[in-house]
Amino acid sequence: MNKNDDLDRLRNEIRDITADIIQKVKKRMDISKQIGEIKTKKNIDVEDEKVESDLRNSALKIAAEVGMDSEFSGRLLNMLLTESVRLQNKQQNDNPHRQTHLSVFMKAKQLQATGKNIIHLEVGEPDYLPPKIVKETLGKIYDLRQYHYTETRGVPKLRQAVAQKVGNGITDEQVIVTPGGRFAVFSAILSLVKSGDEVIYIEPAWPAYRECVDFVGGKTKIIKTTLEEKWNPDLKRLEELINNNTKMIILNYPNNPTGKILDGNTMSKIIDLSKDYGLYILSDEVYSDYSFNGFKSVIEYGYDKSIIISSFSKGHAMTGFRVGYGIANNNIIAKMSKIQSIALTSVAEPMQYSALSAIGESISGNVEVMKRRLLFFCDRLQKMSLSFVAPDGAMYVYPKLGKGTDDDIVLIDKLLDLGVAIAPGSGFGDSYKRFIRISACQTEEVLEEGLEVLSSALQ
């Protein structure tokens, strides 16, 4: 037998094995769909940590016995698990009763289009104006001809101003200006996470983190926090979730939706864990302007594998301008910049100069307004006998519904009929169906009216 015969034989063997793998994967997907149908009918969460852990241990044991690389086998398993979760989530997402804060917002807008008056307590969009200087800047941009393509990373003056604001030795080379904080989150994850890699984040959480990880084919691992534990994460559980495939931990403090800020000791331990295992930390700090109880940015810990995200949307009330930014080491910024150049070239130059004019303006008035509104919320919700932890920051309260009341989705639909839009707690994690998120982005008179309707609906 010559070498060509050997080559043909081996290729045929690979072809047969590949065909067998595809058939078995198809059979696995069909079984996953059947399991998903049962979960949907019985209203069971798609993901079961114990089942996944048992399957992972079994698979990795077999991989070790046959001499397969543990990281590769873990990534392969994660791709299978992710596909199963995707299929089962699709079945549950097709359920008309499943909603998020954005779907509620869209429903509310549709109702408004028919002439119905809606009180918006579901979105984090401040009702007050951007700094006045932004209006002046917009009026000058045409004459100054500031309406061209810019560097992908952003105009140098804005990056320098962001670096100066942040301090801690950051230079403009470590800053990228993005179309909102959301794209900074997306480009950081797309830059650093591969298909089959694992990302850990803490719930309840903004759903975009999971959506971004799912988009790149990654696997999310969740630390679930509770009202009873005052939304503090279990750090022992965090370390247990870390394995060879873990690449990133995502943090969001002040937290959306709870308003929680982690204490310094907890943050230090998370940073140390990340250093020990060489993990990236993606810290979404878009609500840091609204910090009432001792917030400390991840950037102050000096960890080289951290990425800090912020924007002008919340503190400066510039949601529609779509100007955010990311801060990281030069290598990470270069990767994020490459993705941004492919996707959209750069943030619109007029919006960047508007942000530049706003960055030096005081937002202390906005902060005081939001703090006062949240205190007002807390006082009213206590009188309604709802359980919650008073927020340390951000612009929301996340109360738990009392016994004998409807789950969040039923209540949300009832409130929409009554002209009030609030966000379902389950939009921030499947374990939070007994919660709602209420936004303090309206005047106290409007908030009072909305809470009166909520109080009536809960009776």
C-alpha positions in Angstrom: 0.0 0.0 0.0 1.5 3.3 -1.0 1.4 6.6 0.8 -1.5 7.9 -1.3 -3.6 4.9 -0.4 -2.9 5.6 3.3 -3.9 9.2 2.8 -7.1 8.3 1.0 -7.9 5.7 3.7 -7.4 8.2 6.5 -9.4 10.9 4.8 -12.3 8.5 4.2 -12.1 7.6 7.9 -12.3 11.3 8.9 -15.2 11.7 6.5 -17.1 8.8 8.1 -16.3 10.0 11.6 -17.4 13.6 10.7 -20.7 12.3 9.3 -21.3 10.2 12.4 -20.6 13.3 14.6 -23.1 15.4 12.6 -25.8 12.7 12.9 -25.2 12.5 16.7 -25.2 16.2 17.1 -28.5 16.4 15.1 -30.0 13.7 17.4 -28.7 15.7 20.4 -30.4 18.9 19.1 -33.7 17.0 18.6 -33.6 15.7 22.2 -32.8 19.3 23.5 -35.9 20.6 21.7 -38.0 17.9 23.4 -36.5 18.9 26.8 -37.2 22.5 25.9 -40.9 21.8 25.2 -41.3 20.1 28.6 -39.6 23.0 30.3 -41.8 25.6 28.5 -45.0 23.7 29.4 -43.9 23.4 33.1 -42.5 26.9 33.2 -39.0 25.6 34.2 -35.9 27.7 33.8 -33.9 26.7 30.6 -30.6 26.4 32.4 -30.0 24.0 35.3 -26.5 24.5 36.9 -26.4 21.1 38.5 -27.3 19.2 35.3 -24.7 21.2 33.3 -22.1 20.6 36.0 -22.7 16.9 36.1 -22.5 16.7 32.3 -19.3 18.8 32.2 -17.6 16.6 34.8 -18.6 13.5 33.0 -17.4 14.8 29.6 -14.1 16.2 30.9 -13.4 12.9 32.6 -13.8 11.0 29.3 -11.7 13.6 27.6 -8.9 13.1 30.1 -9.1 9.3 29.7 -8.7 9.6 26.0 -6.0 12.2 26.2 -7.9 15.2 24.8 -6.8 18.7 25.7 -9.1 19.9 28.5 -9.5 23.5 27.3 -10.5 22.3 23.8 -12.9 19.7 25.1 -14.4 22.3 27.4 -14.9 24.7 24.5 -16.5 21.9 22.4 -18.9 21.0 25.2 -19.8 24.7 25.7 -20.7 25.0 22.0 -23.1 22.1 22.4 -24.5 23.4 25.6 -24.9 26.9 24.1 -26.8 25.5 21.1 -29.1 23.6 23.4 -29.8 26.7 25.5 -30.3 28.8 22.3 -32.9 26.3 21.0 -34.7 26.1 24.4 -34.6 29.9 24.9 -36.1 30.4 21.4 -39.0 28.2 22.4 -39.6 30.2 25.6 -39.0 33.5 23.8 -41.7 32.6 21.2 -44.0 32.5 24.2 -46.0 35.8 23.9 -46.0 36.2 27.7 -42.2 36.7 27.8 -41.1 40.3 28.0 -38.2 42.7 28.7 -38.0 46.3 29.5 -37.5 47.1 25.8 -40.5 45.1 24.7 -42.6 46.9 27.3 -41.2 50.2 26.0 -42.2 49.3 22.5 -45.7 48.3 23.6 -46.1 51.5 25.5 -45.0 53.5 22.4 -47.5 51.7 20.3 -50.3 52.5 22.8 -49.2 56.1 22.8 -49.5 56.2 19.0 -53.2 55.3 19.4 -53.6 58.3 21.7 -53.4 56.6 25.0 -51.5 58.5 27.8 -48.6 56.4 29.2 -46.5 57.1 32.2 -43.0 55.8 31.4 -41.4 54.2 34.4 -39.7 51.4 32.4 -36.7 53.0 30.8 -33.6 54.7 32.1 -33.8 57.9 30.1 -33.6 61.1 32.2 -36.4 63.6 31.6 -34.1 66.6 32.1 -32.1 68.4 29.4 -28.4 68.0 28.5 -26.1 70.8 29.7 -27.0 74.1 27.9 -23.5 74.3 26.4 -24.5 71.3 24.2 -27.2 73.4 22.5 -24.6 76.1 21.8 -22.2 73.6 20.4 -24.7 72.1 18.1 -25.5 75.5 16.8 -21.8 76.1 15.9 -20.9 72.7 14.5 -22.0 73.6 10.9 -19.9 76.7 10.7 -16.9 75.0 12.3 -17.3 72.2 9.7 -17.2 69.5 12.4 -19.3 67.0 10.4 -16.7 64.6 8.8 -15.2 61.2 9.3 -13.0 61.0 12.4 -10.4 58.6 13.6 -12.1 55.3 14.5 -11.1 55.7 18.1 -12.6 59.2 18.3 -11.4 62.7 18.0 -8.2 63.3 20.0 -9.6 66.2 22.0 -12.5 64.1 23.3 -10.2 61.1 24.1 -7.8 63.4 26.0 -10.7 64.9 27.9 -12.0 61.5 28.9 -8.5 60.4 30.0 -8.1 63.5 32.1 -11.5 63.0 33.7 -10.7 59.4 34.6 -7.1 60.1 35.8 -5.1 57.1 37.2 -2.4 57.6 34.6 -4.7 56.9 31.7 -3.7 58.4 28.3 -5.8 59.1 25.2 -4.3 56.0 23.6 -6.2 53.9 26.1 -9.6 55.4 25.2 -12.0 54.6 22.4 -15.2 56.6 21.8 -18.1 54.4 20.8 -21.7 54.8 19.7 -23.1 54.5 23.3 -21.9 52.3 26.1 -23.7 49.3 24.6 -21.3 49.1 21.6 -18.3 49.4 23.9 -19.6 46.4 25.8 -20.2 44.5 22.5 -16.8 45.3 20.9 -14.9 44.4 24.1 -16.7 41.0 24.2 -16.3 40.4 20.5 -12.6 41.3 20.8 -11.8 39.0 23.7 -14.2 36.1 23.8 -14.2 33.2 21.3 -16.8 30.6 20.6 -16.9 28.1 23.5 -15.3 30.5 25.9 -17.0 31.2 29.2 -18.0 34.5 30.7 -19.3 35.0 34.3 -21.7 37.7 35.2 -23.8 38.6 38.2 -27.6 38.6 38.1 -29.9 40.4 38.2 -28.3 42.1 35.2 -28.8 44.1 32.1 -29.7 41.5 29.4 -27.3 42.9 26.8 -24.3 41.2 28.5 -25.8 37.7 27.8 -26.9 38.8 24.3 -23.4 39.8 23.4 -21.8 36.6 24.7 -24.5 34.6 22.9 -23.7 36.4 19.7 -20.1 35.4 19.7 -20.9 31.8 20.6 -19.7 32.1 24.2 -21.2 30.4 27.3 -22.5 32.5 30.2 -22.2 31.4 33.8 -24.3 33.2 36.2 -23.9 34.2 39.9 -27.4 34.7 41.2 -27.8 37.2 44.0 -30.8 37.7 46.2 -32.7 40.4 48.0 -32.3 38.6 51.3 -28.5 38.8 50.8 -28.8 42.4 49.9 -27.6 41.6 46.3 -24.1 40.6 47.5 -22.5 37.9 45.3 -21.2 34.6 46.7 -17.5 34.8 46.0 -16.9 31.2 46.9 -19.4 30.3 44.2 -17.7 32.7 41.8 -14.4 30.9 42.2 -16.1 27.5 41.8 -17.4 28.6 38.4 -13.9 29.4 37.1 -12.3 26.8 34.8 -9.9 26.5 31.9 -12.5 28.0 29.5 -13.4 31.1 31.6 -12.1 34.2 30.0 -14.0 37.2 31.5 -16.0 38.4 34.5 -18.6 41.2 33.8 -19.4 43.6 36.6 -22.0 46.4 36.6 -21.9 48.7 39.5 -23.9 50.8 40.4 -26.1 48.0 39.3 -28.9 48.0 36.8 -31.6 47.1 38.1 -30.8 47.0 41.8 -28.7 50.1 42.3 -26.3 48.0 44.4 -22.6 49.1 44.8 -20.2 46.5 46.0 -18.0 47.3 49.0 -14.3 47.7 48.6 -13.4 44.4 50.2 -15.7 42.4 47.8 -14.3 44.3 44.8 -10.7 43.6 45.9 -11.4 39.9 46.2 -12.9 39.8 42.7 -9.9 41.7 41.3 -7.6 39.2 43.1 -9.5 36.2 41.7 -9.2 37.7 38.2 -5.5 38.2 38.6 -5.0 34.7 39.9 -6.8 33.1 36.9 -5.7 35.7 34.3 -9.3 36.7 33.5 -10.5 39.9 31.9 -12.8 42.2 33.9 -15.4 44.1 31.9 -16.7 46.8 34.3 -19.8 48.6 33.0 -19.8 51.9 35.0 -22.4 53.9 33.0 -24.3 54.7 36.2 -21.2 55.8 38.2 -22.2 59.5 38.0 -25.2 58.5 40.2 -23.2 57.0 43.1 -24.4 57.9 46.5 -22.5 55.3 48.7 -18.8 55.0 48.1 -18.3 53.8 44.6 -14.7 53.0 43.4 -14.0 52.4 39.8 -12.3 49.2 38.7 -9.7 51.4 37.0 -8.4 52.4 40.5 -7.2 48.9 41.1 -4.6 49.1 38.4 -5.4 45.7 36.8 -4.1 45.6 33.3 -6.8 43.2 32.0 -9.7 45.4 32.9 -12.0 47.2 30.5 -14.1 50.1 31.9 -17.2 51.2 30.0 -19.1 54.5 30.5 -21.1 57.0 28.5 -22.7 60.4 28.4 -26.2 59.0 28.3 -27.1 58.9 32.0 -25.2 61.6 33.9 -25.4 64.2 31.1 -28.9 63.1 29.9 -27.6 62.6 26.3 -29.1 59.2 25.5 -29.9 60.0 21.9 -26.5 61.4 21.1 -25.1 57.8 21.4 -21.7 58.7 22.8 -20.0 56.2 25.1 -16.4 55.1 25.6 -14.2 52.3 26.7 -10.9 52.4 28.6 -8.4 49.6 28.5 -4.7 48.8 27.7 -3.5 49.7 24.2 -3.7 46.1 22.9 -7.4 45.7 23.9 -8.3 49.2 22.5 -6.6 48.3 19.2 -8.8 45.2 19.0 -12.0 47.1 19.8 -11.0 49.8 17.3 -10.6 47.2 14.6 -14.1 45.9 15.2 -15.5 49.5 15.2 -13.8 50.4 12.0 -15.4 47.4 10.3 -18.8 48.0 11.7 -19.3 51.8 11.5 -16.1 53.8 10.9 -16.6 56.1 13.9 -19.1 58.0 16.1 -20.6 60.9 14.3 -18.3 63.9 14.6 -21.1 66.4 15.7 -22.0 64.1 18.5 -18.4 63.8 19.7 -17.9 67.5 19.9 -21.2 67.8 21.7 -19.9 65.3 24.3 -16.6 67.2 24.5 -18.5 70.4 25.4 -20.5 68.6 28.0 -17.7 66.7 29.8 -16.5 69.6 31.8 -20.0 70.7 32.9 -21.2 70.0 36.4 -23.9 67.4 36.7 -24.3 67.7 40.4 -27.8 69.1 39.9 -28.8 66.0 38.0 -27.3 63.8 40.7 -29.3 65.6 43.4 -32.5 65.3 41.5 -32.1 61.6 41.0 -31.1 61.0 44.6 -34.2 62.9 45.8 -36.5 60.9 43.4 -35.1 57.6 44.6 -35.6 58.6 48.2 -39.2 59.5 47.3 -39.6 56.1 45.6 -38.3 54.3 48.7 -40.7 56.1 51.0 -43.7 55.4 48.8 -42.8 51.7 48.2 -42.3 51.2 52.0 -45.9 52.4 52.5 -47.0 49.9 49.9 -45.3 47.1 51.9 -43.0 46.1 49.1 -39.6 44.5 49.9 -36.5 46.1 48.4 -33.0 47.2 49.2 -32.5 51.0 49.0 -30.3 51.7 46.0 -26.7 52.9 46.5 -26.8 54.5 43.1 -28.1 54.4 39.5 -31.7 55.4 38.8 -33.9 52.5 39.7 -35.6 50.7 42.5 -36.1 46.9 42.2 -38.9 45.8 44.6 -40.2 42.3 45.2 -43.9 41.7 44.8 -45.8 40.6 47.9 -47.4 37.2 48.4 -50.7 36.7 46.7 -50.0 39.2 43.9 -49.5 38.4 40.2 -46.1 37.5 38.7 -44.3 40.4 37.0 -45.6 39.8 33.4 -49.3 39.7 34.4 -48.8 42.8 36.5 -47.0 44.6 33.6 -49.8 43.9 31.2 -52.4 45.1 33.7 -50.5 48.3 34.3 -50.1 49.0 30.6 -53.9 48.8 30.3 -54.0 51.4 33.2 -51.5 53.7 31.4 -48.3 52.9 33.3 -45.2 51.2 31.9 -42.7 49.5 34.2 -40.0 46.8 33.5 -40.5 43.2 34.4 -38.0 41.8 36.9 -37.6 38.6 34.9 -36.1 40.7 32.1 -33.0 40.8 34.3 -32.8 37.1 35.0 -35.2 34.2 34.9 -35.1 33.9 38.7 -36.7 37.3 39.3 -40.3 36.8 38.2 -41.5 38.2 41.5 -39.7 41.6 41.0 -40.3 44.7 39.0 -37.9 47.5 38.0 -39.2 51.1 38.4 -37.3 54.0 36.8 -37.0 57.4 38.5 -36.6 59.3 35.3 -39.7 61.4 35.6 -40.8 64.4 37.8 -42.0 63.5 41.3 -45.5 64.5 40.2 -45.5 61.9 37.4 -43.8 59.4 39.7 -46.5 59.9 42.3 -49.2 59.4 39.7 -47.6 56.2 38.4 -47.1 54.8 41.9 -50.7 55.5 42.7 -51.7 53.3 39.8 -49.2 50.6 40.8 -50.6 50.6 44.4 -54.2 50.2 43.1 -53.1 47.4 40.7 -51.5 45.5 43.6 -54.5 45.6 45.8 
